[in-house]
Amino acid sequence: MGKTRCRMEELNKEQGYCDVKVNDLLPAKWNYKEDSDYLREKLKLNIRKNGNIINLIVRDVGNGKYEVIDGNHRLDVLKELGYEKVHVFNLGQIDIREAKKIAILANETKFENNDAELAAILGELAENATKVQIEKELPFTAEEIDAYLELNAYQLETAFNNEGIAPYSPITNNALKSANDYLSKRTNRKIDLLETHLRKGDVIKLGKHVLYHNDAREIDLSEQQFIVTDPPYEMSTDTVCDVVEEARHILIMVTFSQGVLLYNKLVNEKGLKFGFDLVWNQKIPASTMNKKDPYRLHRNVLYFHDENETIFHCDNAQGFFLERGYYPSIIEAPKSLAKLIHPLEKPLDAYLKMISGFRFDTICDPFSGGGTAILAAEILNRQCVAVEIDAKCCQAAIINYKFLCETLDKEPVITINDKPYN
């Protein structure tokens, strides 16, 4: 069937594609998309060159006027360019709640870019155009274009160079798929953590992983070489250092002020070397009771390592961020909006992304919370040694491990103090 056509006099009666006068279109006052002068100019150039190739979505608000549900920035540009009529899809006389839902669906159901494929396409375009021309016509800055072209050159080089492939078995996108499947399965379950029979000192074995229900300061972690952890906010820097100082490699989530103190302790006093910092973009703000501070969208992540060795290499993350190994300094992984079993849980996909560039057999988390490190190790077929003082957190870790085993179609093997646990 062809597209539905509607005459001007029928706009109030049915949905369909129509030509509407630009002066009869009203921008949505509730539009939540940010303005950008830079993108506006890019959009203007695009429409001037190619025409308005994407239809606006509108609703009939009466008196011959139509509110733009999707395409408000395009409407502004169309007015600037002197358009008199535009092709739209009219949804008819729907209420504002329905209009807002449709706007969110239109904006938030766009797929993420595969940067590897995008880099390859830009590489092809660069064969017949200068970078200046590409920057003029596409919504990328000169720096972004350079980065994509460098990535494409790297991909072409490693495609024909076996030495460019890391000898370490890389993490693949199956890890994130397992994490997403697990989260989907778990969020549909009702969990009750009001009671737990765990006692301090219990040794919980989850498959090949070990969870000590204890104070991390009372557990000997001297043999643990790779610590990845998110220490309690209220814990002093001295205490954190006492727990992690014997590890040769430390990936730690901190606030800025904690990071400064840790740097001084671990580098200046303990002799470790500062490797690099990451930013975990949570995308969903953490609320604060202090309105004089901004709502935090990010976490700082610092990597410290032995003076003579690093276990990080971008190629270890091949197939995870990009097919050829490109590990960014900003980890994009939103906090889950789903109700977590325990509020101290960390998002599994964020954890997997952060550790994907590191080479290790065993991971240690002395402040385990809901057991995210255990889940990540299980997905990656590694081993985890974890410690957690809070009984309900330990109980949450057990439940999470059971759900993950169910997701991976594995039989969970759990013991507490070497006794089977059901």
Secondary structure, 3 states (H helix, E strand, C coil): CCCCECCHHHCCCCCEEEEEEHHHEEECCCCCCCCCHHHHHHHHHHHHHHCCCCCEEEEEEECCEEEEEECHHHHHHHHHCCCCEEEEEECCCCCHHHHHHHHHHHHHCCCCCCHHHHHHHHHHHHCCCCHHHHHHHCCCCHHHHHHHHHHHHHHHHHHCCHHHCCCCCCCCCHHHHHHHHHHHHHCCCCCCCCCCCCCCCCEEEECCEEEEECCHHHCCCCCCCEEEECCCCCCCHHHHHHHHCCCCEEEEEECHHHHHHHHHHHHHHCCCEEEEEEEEEEEEEECCCCCCCCCEEEEEEEEEECCCCCCECHHHHCCCCCCCCCCCCEEECCCCCCCCCCCCCCCHHHHHHHHCCECCCEEEECCCCCCHHHHHHHHCCCEEEEEECCHHHHHHHHHHHHHHHHHCCCCCCEEECCEECC
